[in-house]
């Protein structure tokens, strides 16, 4: 992927422009961390890039990046820019394309994210990013108070990078978060959730949670249960524990999964709980209760059926047996049979299940 990106840089330079890989990929490369997210910056404008790359995709907004897909790998290319007047402490209201790499880098968040790589693989460090990388420190480019005032999400990003990289926050960054944390209330819960997801999904998430608590961001971010947090290796487990479904935006699938995790927590090794909530939700819930994934998987594998499709009887067969038209009552029958089979009260055999329905047909109207 890096080799492909370097070829893109060379092609842009052949057209008479400057171009560099910038940000997270270079940072991770210097730290020996594998990364597949490559951003490119250049003094070529989006219109220039569309001339150089005939299949370039223009940004959906004026602040976006031109997208180039090479060998099914997407690359984002942004033009050197200055940003003016930030809206809601987050989004610039105005940008201006410029011709200076250094000025472009100055608008970014942290020094460690300003290190560049040219087409020959040479490292370009104009703002001292490598020094902070070696010191394992998160430091803003401008004065931290000004930086966080312009873009308050940077406070959570600072904690995210400190968590993921196991870096410390500089004294200046630390003091600025204490002073400016109230600005986080102006951010959308969607943007906050994106950063928290990255913190919660880090292998060092406990460090991230501790930083959030140290700065008392649990109060600002309405994460009231954070101080009582148990360890979860999956971020969805943390969200399920926090119970902030009414405060943060979740997809339908996320909500259903969190509900299953909470239900599993009540009796995680119960066969019917395992069956209803599934192996994944049960394993996530089991972490909080001290059960290993191996132990839960062992109990799950003992289930006679793992899903409704494995039940030996279909709804239409029950309707024929009872001489009734198909209807909503069949779902009740199927659910009853599932439970009886899973709990070991009935064998999963068609004859056995149909006989049960026949003998108990008054049970379900």
VEXDREN-2710 file (C-alpha; in Angstrom, 1 decimal):
% VEXDREN-2710
k/r/px/py/pz
1/UNK/0.0/0.0/0.0
2/UNK/2.8/2.4/0.8
3/UNK/4.5/1.6/-2.5
4/UNK/1.3/2.5/-4.4
5/UNK/1.0/5.7/-2.4
6/UNK/4.6/6.7/-3.3
7/UNK/3.8/6.2/-6.9
8/UNK/0.8/8.5/-6.6
9/UNK/3.1/11.1/-5.1
10/UNK/5.5/10.7/-8.0
11/UNK/2.7/11.1/-10.5
12/UNK/1.5/14.3/-8.9
13/UNK/5.0/15.7/-8.8
14/UNK/5.5/14.8/-12.5
15/UNK/2.6/17.2/-13.2
16/UNK/4.5/20.0/-11.4
17/UNK/3.1/19.9/-7.9
18/UNK/4.3/18.9/-4.4
19/UNK/2.8/15.9/-2.7
20/UNK/3.4/14.0/0.6
21/UNK/2.0/11.2/2.7
22/UNK/0.9/12.9/5.9
23/UNK/-0.4/12.1/9.4
24/UNK/-1.4/8.8/11.0
25/UNK/0.3/6.5/8.5
26/UNK/3.7/8.2/8.8
27/UNK/3.4/8.3/12.6
28/UNK/2.5/4.6/12.8
29/UNK/5.3/3.8/10.3
30/UNK/7.9/5.4/12.5
31/UNK/6.5/3.6/15.5
32/UNK/6.5/0.2/13.7
33/UNK/2.7/-0.1/13.7
34/UNK/1.0/-1.5/10.7
35/UNK/-1.5/0.9/9.1
36/UNK/-3.6/0.9/6.0
37/UNK/-5.0/4.4/6.2
38/UNK/-3.0/6.7/4.0
39/UNK/-3.7/10.4/3.5
40/UNK/-1.9/12.5/0.9
41/UNK/-1.6/16.2/0.9
42/UNK/-0.6/18.4/-2.1
43/UNK/-0.6/21.9/-3.4
44/UNK/-2.6/20.6/-6.4
45/UNK/-6.2/21.8/-6.3
46/UNK/-9.1/19.3/-6.7
47/UNK/-9.5/20.5/-10.2
48/UNK/-5.8/19.9/-10.9
49/UNK/-6.1/16.4/-9.4
50/UNK/-9.0/15.6/-11.7
51/UNK/-6.8/16.5/-14.6
52/UNK/-3.9/14.3/-13.3
53/UNK/-6.2/11.4/-12.4
54/UNK/-9.1/11.0/-14.8
55/UNK/-11.0/8.7/-12.4
56/UNK/-10.7/11.0/-9.4
57/UNK/-13.8/11.5/-7.4
58/UNK/-14.5/15.1/-6.4
59/UNK/-15.4/15.8/-2.7
60/UNK/-19.1/15.8/-1.7
61/UNK/-18.4/19.1/0.2
62/UNK/-15.9/21.9/-0.3
63/UNK/-14.0/20.7/2.7
64/UNK/-13.7/17.1/1.5
65/UNK/-10.8/15.3/0.0
66/UNK/-10.5/14.0/-3.6
67/UNK/-10.7/10.2/-3.7
68/UNK/-8.4/8.1/-5.9
69/UNK/-8.9/4.3/-6.1
70/UNK/-5.8/2.3/-7.2
71/UNK/-5.9/-1.5/-7.2
72/UNK/-9.1/-1.3/-5.2
73/UNK/-7.3/0.7/-2.5
74/UNK/-8.9/4.1/-1.8
75/UNK/-6.7/7.1/-1.1
76/UNK/-7.8/10.6/0.0
77/UNK/-5.9/13.6/-1.3
78/UNK/-6.3/17.0/0.3
79/UNK/-5.1/20.3/-1.0
80/UNK/-2.8/22.5/1.3
81/UNK/-5.2/24.9/3.0
82/UNK/-5.8/27.4/5.7
83/UNK/-9.0/27.3/7.8
84/UNK/-10.9/30.3/9.2
85/UNK/-13.6/30.9/11.8
86/UNK/-14.6/27.6/13.3
87/UNK/-18.3/26.9/13.7
88/UNK/-19.5/25.4/17.0
89/UNK/-15.8/24.9/18.1
90/UNK/-15.4/22.2/15.5
91/UNK/-16.0/22.9/11.8
92/UNK/-14.2/25.7/9.8
93/UNK/-16.7/28.1/8.1
94/UNK/-14.2/29.0/5.4
95/UNK/-11.1/27.5/3.8
96/UNK/-8.5/28.9/1.4
97/UNK/-6.2/26.8/-0.7
98/UNK/-2.5/27.7/-0.2
99/UNK/0.9/26.7/-1.6
100/UNK/2.8/26.1/1.7
101/UNK/3.1/22.6/3.3
102/UNK/4.2/24.1/6.6
103/UNK/1.2/26.4/6.8
104/UNK/-1.1/23.4/6.0
105/UNK/0.5/21.4/8.7
106/UNK/-0.1/24.1/11.3
107/UNK/-3.9/23.7/11.0
108/UNK/-3.7/20.1/12.2
109/UNK/-4.2/18.8/15.7
110/UNK/-1.0/17.3/17.2
111/UNK/2.6/17.4/16.3
112/UNK/2.9/13.7/15.9
113/UNK/0.3/13.9/13.2
114/UNK/2.2/16.4/11.1
115/UNK/5.1/14.2/10.0
116/UNK/5.3/13.7/6.3
117/UNK/6.9/11.3/3.8
118/UNK/8.0/12.3/0.3
119/UNK/8.0/10.2/-2.9
120/UNK/11.4/8.7/-2.0
121/UNK/10.3/7.6/1.4
122/UNK/12.2/10.5/3.1
123/UNK/10.7/11.8/6.3
124/UNK/9.8/15.5/6.4
125/UNK/9.3/16.9/9.9
126/UNK/8.7/20.6/10.0
127/UNK/7.0/21.0/13.3
128/UNK/8.9/18.7/15.7
129/UNK/6.6/15.7/15.5
130/UNK/9.5/13.2/15.8
131/UNK/10.7/14.8/19.0
132/UNK/7.3/14.3/20.6
133/UNK/7.1/10.8/19.1
134/UNK/10.3/9.9/20.8
135/UNK/9.2/11.4/24.1
136/UNK/5.9/9.5/23.7
137/UNK/3.9/12.7/24.3
138/UNK/0.7/14.2/22.9
139/UNK/1.3/17.9/22.2
140/UNK/-0.8/20.3/20.2
141/UNK/0.7/22.4/17.5
142/UNK/-0.6/25.8/18.6
143/UNK/-1.1/26.7/22.3
144/UNK/-3.5/24.0/23.6
145/UNK/-6.1/26.4/24.9
146/UNK/-6.3/28.0/21.4
147/UNK/-6.3/24.6/19.7
148/UNK/-9.1/23.2/21.8
149/UNK/-11.1/26.4/21.5
150/UNK/-11.0/26.1/17.7
151/UNK/-11.8/22.4/17.7
152/UNK/-13.0/21.0/21.0
153/UNK/-13.1/17.4/19.7
154/UNK/-9.3/17.5/19.9
155/UNK/-9.6/16.9/23.6
156/UNK/-11.1/13.5/23.0
157/UNK/-8.7/12.9/20.2
158/UNK/-5.8/13.6/22.6
159/UNK/-7.1/11.0/25.0
160/UNK/-7.7/8.6/22.2
161/UNK/-4.1/8.8/20.9
162/UNK/-2.7/8.6/24.5
163/UNK/-4.8/5.5/24.9
164/UNK/-4.0/3.8/21.6
165/UNK/-0.3/4.7/21.6
166/UNK/0.3/4.5/25.4
167/UNK/1.6/8.0/25.3
168/UNK/1.4/10.7/28.0
169/UNK/-0.4/14.0/27.6
170/UNK/1.8/17.0/27.8
171/UNK/1.4/19.3/30.9
172/UNK/0.0/22.0/28.6
173/UNK/-2.6/19.6/27.0
174/UNK/-3.6/18.3/30.4
175/UNK/-4.1/21.8/31.9
176/UNK/-6.1/22.9/28.8
177/UNK/-8.4/19.9/28.9
178/UNK/-9.2/20.8/32.6
179/UNK/-10.0/24.4/31.5
180/UNK/-11.8/23.8/28.3
181/UNK/-13.7/20.5/28.8
182/UNK/-17.0/22.4/29.1
183/UNK/-16.8/22.9/25.3
184/UNK/-17.4/19.2/24.7
185/UNK/-21.0/20.0/25.5
186/UNK/-21.3/21.9/22.2
187/UNK/-20.4/18.8/20.1
188/UNK/-22.9/16.4/18.6
189/UNK/-23.2/13.1/20.4
190/UNK/-22.5/11.4/17.0
191/UNK/-19.0/12.9/16.8
192/UNK/-18.4/12.2/20.5
193/UNK/-19.5/8.6/20.1
194/UNK/-17.1/8.1/17.1
195/UNK/-14.1/9.1/19.3
196/UNK/-15.3/7.1/22.3
197/UNK/-15.7/4.0/20.1
198/UNK/-12.0/4.3/19.2
199/UNK/-11.1/4.7/22.9
200/UNK/-13.3/1.8/24.0
201/UNK/-12.1/-0.5/21.2
202/UNK/-8.4/0.0/22.1
203/UNK/-6.6/-2.9/23.8
204/UNK/-5.6/-0.2/26.3
205/UNK/-9.2/1.0/26.8
206/UNK/-8.8/0.9/30.6
207/UNK/-6.2/3.6/30.4
208/UNK/-8.6/5.7/28.2
209/UNK/-11.4/5.2/30.7
210/UNK/-9.1/6.3/33.5
211/UNK/-8.2/9.4/31.6
212/UNK/-11.9/10.2/31.0
213/UNK/-12.5/9.8/34.7
214/UNK/-9.4/11.8/35.7
215/UNK/-10.7/14.8/33.8
216/UNK/-14.2/14.1/35.0
217/UNK/-15.4/13.9/31.4
218/UNK/-17.9/11.2/32.5
219/UNK/-20.0/14.1/33.9
220/UNK/-19.6/16.3/30.8
221/UNK/-20.4/13.4/28.4
222/UNK/-23.3/12.0/30.4
223/UNK/-21.5/8.6/31.0
224/UNK/-22.8/8.2/34.5
225/UNK/-21.8/4.5/34.9
226/UNK/-18.3/4.9/33.6
227/UNK/-16.8/5.0/37.2
228/UNK/-18.3/1.5/37.8
229/UNK/-17.0/0.1/34.5
230/UNK/-16.0/-3.5/34.3
231/UNK/-13.5/-4.7/31.7
232/UNK/-14.8/-5.5/28.3
233/UNK/-12.7/-6.4/25.2
234/UNK/-15.6/-5.3/23.0
235/UNK/-16.7/-1.7/22.8
236/UNK/-20.3/-2.7/22.5
237/UNK/-20.0/-4.3/25.9
238/UNK/-19.0/-1.0/27.4
239/UNK/-21.9/0.8/25.7
240/UNK/-24.3/-1.9/26.9
241/UNK/-23.0/-1.4/30.5
242/UNK/-23.2/2.4/30.3
243/UNK/-26.9/2.3/29.2
244/UNK/-26.9/5.6/27.3
245/UNK/-29.2/4.4/24.5
246/UNK/-31.3/7.5/25.0
247/UNK/-28.4/9.9/24.9
248/UNK/-26.2/8.6/22.0
249/UNK/-27.1/7.6/18.5
250/UNK/-27.0/3.8/18.0
251/UNK/-28.0/1.8/15.0
252/UNK/-30.9/-0.7/15.2
253/UNK/-28.4/-3.6/15.2
254/UNK/-26.3/-2.0/18.0
255/UNK/-29.4/-1.5/20.2
256/UNK/-30.6/-5.1/19.6
257/UNK/-27.1/-6.4/20.5
258/UNK/-26.9/-4.3/23.6
259/UNK/-30.3/-5.6/24.7
260/UNK/-29.1/-9.2/24.3
261/UNK/-25.9/-8.5/26.2
262/UNK/-28.0/-7.0/29.1
263/UNK/-30.4/-10.0/29.0
264/UNK/-27.5/-12.5/28.9
265/UNK/-26.0/-10.8/32.0
266/UNK/-28.9/-12.1/34.2
267/UNK/-28.1/-15.8/33.7
268/UNK/-25.4/-16.2/31.0
269/UNK/-25.0/-20.0/31.2
270/UNK/-28.7/-20.7/31.1
271/UNK/-29.3/-22.8/27.9
272/UNK/-32.3/-20.8/26.9
273/UNK/-30.5/-17.5/27.5
274/UNK/-27.5/-18.7/25.4
275/UNK/-30.0/-19.7/22.6
276/UNK/-32.0/-16.5/22.6
277/UNK/-29.0/-14.1/22.9
278/UNK/-26.4/-15.9/20.9
279/UNK/-22.8/-16.8/21.4
280/UNK/-21.3/-13.3/20.8
281/UNK/-23.6/-11.4/23.2
282/UNK/-23.2/-14.1/25.8
283/UNK/-19.4/-14.0/25.6
284/UNK/-19.5/-10.2/26.0
285/UNK/-21.8/-10.4/29.0
286/UNK/-19.7/-13.2/30.4
287/UNK/-16.6/-11.0/30.6
288/UNK/-18.3/-8.9/33.2
289/UNK/-19.3/-11.9/35.2
290/UNK/-15.9/-13.5/35.1
291/UNK/-16.6/-16.3/32.6
292/UNK/-14.1/-17.1/29.9
293/UNK/-15.1/-17.3/26.2
294/UNK/-14.0/-20.9/26.2
295/UNK/-16.4/-21.8/29.0
296/UNK/-19.4/-20.0/27.4
297/UNK/-18.6/-21.5/24.0
298/UNK/-18.5/-25.0/25.6
299/UNK/-22.0/-24.5/27.0
300/UNK/-23.2/-23.0/23.7
301/UNK/-22.0/-26.0/21.7
302/UNK/-24.0/-28.3/23.9
303/UNK/-27.3/-26.7/22.8
304/UNK/-29.4/-29.2/20.8
305/UNK/-30.3/-26.4/18.3
306/UNK/-28.6/-23.1/17.6
307/UNK/-31.5/-21.4/15.7
308/UNK/-35.1/-21.7/14.7
309/UNK/-34.2/-23.2/11.3
310/UNK/-32.8/-26.2/13.0
311/UNK/-36.1/-27.1/14.7
312/UNK/-37.4/-30.3/13.2
313/UNK/-40.9/-28.9/12.7
314/UNK/-42.2/-26.0/10.6
315/UNK/-45.2/-23.8/11.3
316/UNK/-47.3/-25.1/8.4
317/UNK/-46.9/-28.7/9.6
318/UNK/-48.3/-27.7/13.0
319/UNK/-51.2/-25.9/11.3
320/UNK/-52.0/-29.0/9.2
321/UNK/-51.8/-31.2/12.3
322/UNK/-54.2/-29.1/14.2
323/UNK/-56.5/-28.5/11.1
324/UNK/-56.2/-24.8/11.4
325/UNK/-55.3/-22.0/9.0
326/UNK/-51.8/-20.6/9.4
327/UNK/-51.7/-17.5/11.7
328/UNK/-49.9/-15.6/14.5
329/UNK/-50.5/-18.5/16.9
330/UNK/-47.9/-20.5/15.0
331/UNK/-45.1/-18.2/16.3
332/UNK/-46.2/-19.0/19.8
333/UNK/-46.0/-22.7/19.1
334/UNK/-42.6/-22.5/17.5
335/UNK/-41.3/-20.4/20.4
336/UNK/-42.7/-22.9/22.9
337/UNK/-41.1/-25.9/21.0
338/UNK/-37.7/-24.1/20.8
339/UNK/-37.7/-23.6/24.6
340/UNK/-38.7/-27.2/25.3
341/UNK/-36.0/-28.5/23.0
342/UNK/-33.3/-26.2/24.2
343/UNK/-34.0/-27.0/27.9
344/UNK/-33.9/-30.7/27.1
345/UNK/-37.5/-31.4/27.8
346/UNK/-38.2/-32.6/24.3
347/UNK/-36.0/-34.3/21.7
348/UNK/-35.7/-32.4/18.4
349/UNK/-37.6/-35.0/16.4
350/UNK/-40.6/-34.2/14.2
351/UNK/-42.8/-36.9/15.5
352/UNK/-42.0/-36.0/19.1
353/UNK/-42.7/-32.3/18.6
354/UNK/-45.9/-32.9/16.6
355/UNK/-47.2/-35.3/19.3
356/UNK/-46.5/-32.6/21.9
357/UNK/-48.5/-30.0/19.9
358/UNK/-51.4/-32.5/19.6
359/UNK/-51.5/-33.3/23.3
360/UNK/-51.2/-29.7/24.3
361/UNK/-53.2/-28.0/21.6
362/UNK/-55.4/-26.3/24.2
363/UNK/-52.3/-24.5/25.5
364/UNK/-52.2/-22.0/22.7
365/UNK/-55.3/-20.7/21.1
END
